[in-house]
Amino acid sequence: MSTWYEQLGFKDNPLDVRPNPLLVGLERQEEILVNHVLKGEICFLNGLTGSGKSSLLVRVQRNLKNHKFVYLDAQELPKDFNLEEELKKKRSFFDRIRLKSHPTKTPVLIIDEFQATDPDLILEARAKWENPEEKKIKSIIIAQISKYLKNVTPAFKERLGSRTILLPTLDDEELKEVLKLRLQVKRNINYYNKLHNEAINLLVACADGNPRKLLEYTDMIFDFHYRKFRYNNPMLVNKTYMVTYWGAKEILELKDVNVNAYVYLEKEDKKRKLQAFEKRFTKQQQDWLVFLMTGSKSLQHMARHFKISESTAAKKLKELKDKGAVVKSGKRGRKQLWQASPHVKRLRVKV
């Protein structure tokens, strides 16, 4: 059994909430962080949950390939953690051959969830950074949610100075760009386009500037479609299919997500859809589609209803197929049945 993302052609889940180097809106913060590392300074990365702290740290480690990094999650450190031994692990193959006690390239120390760091570890790290006789640490990056550093000495704060990098919440357009980047599976295929604009607006509003929530909620939408439809997943088999506001809202409500953050102007939208329906199809085609919305029909049934020959009915049906307005809906005996496509049904709603 596969997953929704494997079915759609992704190797891994593009909406995984774990740190990902595909960042949006943090270019300036990344530049500042890299500059502090290159200069061998202590700096403080501050941002709310989901603001991109961990992802930014991953990206910097990938881009600064000529640096060694020691990453610590302070909440996960064992009681017997030894910083000296951790630094030694960063020795290269040649360092070990030459019996070097420490890596030739002085490591950069990253301490995530810094609020949980043992004060003794902080003192040791600072000493290894600033002691001219040791210099076992090139730079120190600390990261946490709160802007208040409660477990450090005044001397540490003095060394830190004003080198605080604040990660802002993303605006609506930046959040949409996150989804566009994540849902691009091939050069010409982006499943972002399977989400109606109003569905995207709902997701963005519910996320409230938090990329992690946006990814989580969007994953709910794609996962629901896979589990409900399996190999008839309309995301995959129907080129014209789009997740509407109402579909997204219903799925999120099933997952107990508060969807009241975005108010959809239902009446105005219905009016726009009806106008689009009337503009896209001729009066005769509209009559056909309204008839096909009442249930599945065979070609012979259509011909009898509109009092035309089957060959003429076949031509009319082909015109609608070419516009993506009708879809197959099974068979009755040997006769193929047809109905209006879901997209057309959504357009043809009376105000």
C-alpha positions in Angstrom: 0.0 0.0 0.0 1.4 3.4 -1.0 0.7 6.9 0.3 -1.0 10.0 -1.3 2.4 11.5 -2.2 3.8 8.4 -3.8 0.6 8.0 -5.8 1.0 11.6 -7.1 4.7 11.0 -8.0 6.6 12.3 -5.0 9.4 10.3 -3.5 8.9 11.8 0.0 6.1 13.7 1.6 6.4 17.3 0.3 4.3 18.5 3.1 6.4 17.0 5.9 6.5 19.4 8.8 10.0 18.5 9.7 12.9 20.9 8.9 13.2 21.5 5.2 15.7 23.8 3.4 13.1 25.1 1.0 12.6 28.4 2.7 10.5 31.4 1.8 10.7 35.0 3.2 13.8 34.4 5.3 16.6 35.4 2.8 17.7 38.4 4.9 17.8 36.4 8.1 19.8 33.6 6.4 22.3 36.2 5.2 22.7 37.7 8.7 23.1 34.2 10.3 25.7 33.1 7.8 27.7 36.3 8.4 27.8 35.7 12.1 29.1 32.2 11.6 31.8 33.3 9.1 32.9 35.9 11.6 33.0 33.4 14.5 30.4 35.1 16.7 27.7 34.1 19.1 24.1 34.8 17.8 20.6 34.1 18.9 17.9 32.8 16.5 14.5 33.7 17.9 11.1 32.8 16.5 7.7 31.2 17.2 6.9 27.5 16.7 6.8 26.8 13.0 8.5 30.1 12.0 11.4 28.2 10.3 14.1 28.2 12.9 15.0 24.5 12.5 14.6 24.7 8.7 16.9 27.7 8.5 19.5 25.9 10.6 19.4 22.9 8.2 19.8 25.2 5.2 22.8 27.0 6.7 24.5 23.6 7.5 23.9 22.4 3.9 25.2 25.6 2.3 28.3 26.1 4.5 29.9 22.8 3.3 33.4 23.9 4.4 32.3 24.1 8.0 31.7 21.4 10.6 28.6 21.7 12.7 27.6 20.2 16.1 23.8 20.3 16.4 22.3 19.8 19.9 18.7 19.6 20.8 18.8 20.7 24.5 15.6 18.9 25.3 17.0 15.6 24.1 20.5 15.6 25.7 21.2 12.8 28.1 22.3 13.6 31.6 25.8 12.3 31.0 26.3 14.4 27.8 29.9 15.3 27.2 30.6 18.3 24.9 34.3 17.5 24.7 33.6 14.0 23.3 30.9 15.4 20.9 33.4 17.9 19.4 36.0 15.1 18.9 33.5 13.1 16.8 33.8 15.8 14.2 37.4 14.9 13.4 37.9 14.0 9.8 39.5 10.7 8.6 42.8 12.5 8.2 42.5 14.1 11.6 42.3 10.6 13.1 45.2 9.3 11.1 47.3 12.2 12.3 46.1 11.4 15.9 44.6 14.9 16.3 42.6 15.2 19.5 40.2 17.8 17.9 39.0 18.5 14.3 41.3 20.7 12.2 38.2 22.6 11.1 36.9 24.2 14.3 33.2 23.3 14.6 30.2 25.6 14.8 28.0 24.7 17.8 24.2 24.9 17.4 22.0 24.6 20.5 18.3 24.3 19.6 15.6 24.6 22.3 18.2 26.6 24.2 15.8 27.3 27.1 16.4 23.7 28.3 20.2 23.9 28.3 22.1 23.1 31.5 23.8 26.3 32.7 27.0 24.3 33.2 27.0 23.3 29.5 26.5 27.0 28.5 29.6 28.0 30.6 31.6 25.2 29.0 30.6 26.1 25.5 31.4 29.7 26.1 34.8 28.9 27.4 35.6 26.7 24.4 34.6 29.5 22.2 36.3 32.5 23.8 39.4 30.9 25.5 42.3 31.9 23.2 44.3 28.8 24.3 41.5 26.4 23.3 39.3 27.9 20.6 37.6 24.5 20.1 34.4 26.2 18.9 34.3 28.7 16.1 30.8 30.1 16.5 27.8 29.4 18.7 24.2 29.6 17.4 21.4 29.4 20.1 17.7 29.1 19.1 14.5 29.1 21.1 10.9 30.4 21.0 11.0 32.9 23.9 12.9 36.1 23.4 14.0 36.0 27.1 17.3 34.1 27.9 16.7 33.0 31.5 19.5 30.4 31.9 22.5 32.5 31.0 24.8 34.8 33.0 25.2 38.5 32.4 28.6 37.8 30.9 27.1 35.6 28.3 24.5 38.2 27.4 27.3 40.7 27.1 29.2 38.4 24.6 25.9 38.0 22.7 25.3 41.7 22.4 22.7 42.7 19.9 23.2 39.7 17.6 19.6 38.5 17.8 17.9 37.3 14.6 14.1 37.5 14.8 12.2 35.3 12.5 8.9 37.0 11.6 5.6 35.2 10.8 5.1 34.8 7.0 2.4 36.9 5.3 -0.3 35.3 3.2 1.6 35.5 -0.2 4.7 34.0 1.4 2.7 31.1 2.8 1.2 30.5 -0.6 4.7 30.4 -2.1 5.6 27.8 0.5 2.9 25.5 -0.9 3.9 26.2 -4.5 7.4 25.2 -3.8 6.5 22.0 -1.9 3.8 20.8 -4.3 5.9 21.0 -7.5 6.5 17.4 -8.4 7.8 17.9 -12.0 8.6 20.9 -14.1 5.1 21.0 -15.6 3.1 19.5 -12.8 2.3 21.3 -9.6 -0.5 20.0 -7.4 -0.9 23.5 -5.9 -3.1 24.0 -9.0 -5.5 21.4 -7.7 -6.5 23.7 -4.8 -9.1 26.4 -5.6 -8.1 29.9 -4.7 -10.7 30.1 -1.9 -9.5 26.7 -0.5 -6.0 28.1 -0.4 -7.2 31.3 1.3 -8.9 29.1 3.9 -5.8 27.1 4.6 -3.7 30.2 4.9 -6.1 31.9 7.2 -6.3 28.8 9.5 -2.5 28.6 9.6 -2.3 32.2 10.9 1.2 32.8 9.6 2.6 29.4 10.8 4.1 27.4 7.9 4.1 24.2 10.0 0.3 24.4 10.4 -0.2 25.3 6.8 1.7 22.1 5.8 -0.2 20.0 8.3 -3.6 21.2 7.1 -2.8 20.9 3.4 -1.6 17.3 4.1 -5.0 16.6 5.6 -6.6 17.6 2.3 -4.4 15.4 0.1 -4.4 12.4 2.5 -8.2 12.5 2.7 -8.6 12.3 -1.1 -6.2 9.3 -1.3 -7.9 7.4 1.5 -11.4 8.1 0.3 -10.9 7.5 -3.4 -7.7 5.3 -3.7 -7.0 4.6 -7.3 -9.9 6.8 -8.5 -8.4 9.8 -6.7 -9.7 12.8 -8.7 -6.4 14.6 -8.0 -4.8 12.1 -10.3 -7.4 10.9 -12.8 -9.4 14.1 -13.4 -7.5 16.9 -15.1 -10.2 19.5 -14.3 -10.7 18.6 -10.6 -10.0 21.2 -8.0 -10.5 21.1 -4.2 -13.1 23.8 -3.4 -13.5 26.0 -0.4 -16.4 23.8 0.8 -14.5 20.6 0.3 -11.5 21.9 2.2 -13.7 23.3 5.0 -15.5 20.0 5.4 -12.2 18.0 5.6 -10.6 20.4 8.1 -13.7 20.3 10.3 -13.5 16.5 10.3 -10.0 17.0 11.8 -11.3 19.5 14.4 -9.5 22.4 12.8 -11.0 25.8 13.6 -12.1 27.1 10.2 -13.8 30.3 11.4 -10.7 32.3 10.6 -11.9 32.9 7.0 -15.3 34.1 5.9 -16.3 33.0 2.4 -18.7 35.2 0.5 -20.9 32.4 -0.6 -23.6 34.4 -2.5 -21.1 36.4 -4.5 -19.1 33.4 -5.4 -22.2 31.5 -6.6 -23.1 34.4 -8.8 -19.5 34.4 -10.3 -19.7 30.7 -10.9 -23.1 31.0 -12.7 -21.8 33.8 -14.8 -18.8 31.7 -15.7 -21.1 28.7 -16.6 -23.2 30.9 -18.9 -20.1 32.5 -20.6 -18.3 29.2 -21.2 -21.2 27.2 -22.7 -23.7 28.0 -25.4 -27.4 27.9 -24.5 -27.8 24.5 -26.1 -24.7 23.1 -24.2 -26.1 24.5 -21.0 -29.4 22.6 -21.6 -27.4 19.4 -22.1 -25.3 19.9 -19.0 -28.4 20.7 -16.9 -29.9 17.4 -18.1 -26.7 15.5 -17.3 -26.8 16.9 -13.8 -30.0 15.0 -13.1 -28.2 11.6 -13.3 -26.1 9.4 -15.5 -27.3 9.1 -19.1 -26.5 7.0 -22.1 -25.9 8.4 -25.6 -29.2 6.9 -26.7 -31.1 8.5 -23.8 -29.7 11.9 -24.7 -30.7 11.5 -28.3 -34.3 10.6 -27.3 -34.5 13.4 -24.8 -33.4 16.1 -27.3 -35.2 14.4 -30.2 -32.1 14.1 -32.4 -30.2 11.3 -34.1 -27.6 9.3 -32.2 -24.8 10.6 -34.6 -25.8 14.2 -33.8 -25.9 13.4 -30.1 -22.4 11.9 -30.4 -21.1 15.2 -31.9 -22.7 17.3 -29.2 -21.3 14.9 -26.5 -17.8 15.2 -28.0 -18.0 19.0 -27.9 -18.7 18.8 -24.1 -15.9 16.2 -23.6 -13.4 18.5 -25.3 -14.3 21.2 -22.8 -13.9 18.8 -19.9 -17.6 19.2 -19.1 -18.7 15.6 -19.0 -17.2 12.4 -17.4 -17.9 8.7 -17.7 -20.0 7.4 -14.9 -20.1 3.6 -15.4 -22.1 1.4 -17.8 -25.6 0.1 -18.0 -25.3 -3.2 -19.8 -23.0 -2.4 -22.7 -24.0 1.2 -22.9 -21.5 3.9 -21.6 -23.1 6.3 -19.2 -22.2 10.0 -18.9 -22.7 12.8 -16.4 -21.7 16.4 -15.9 -18.2 16.8 -14.5 -17.9 17.9 -10.8 -16.3 21.2 -12.0 -19.4 22.0 -14.1 -21.7 21.0 -11.3 -19.9 23.5 -9.0 -20.4 26.2 -11.6 -24.1 25.6 -12.1 -25.4 26.7 -8.7 -28.4 29.0 -8.5 -27.9 32.1 -6.2 
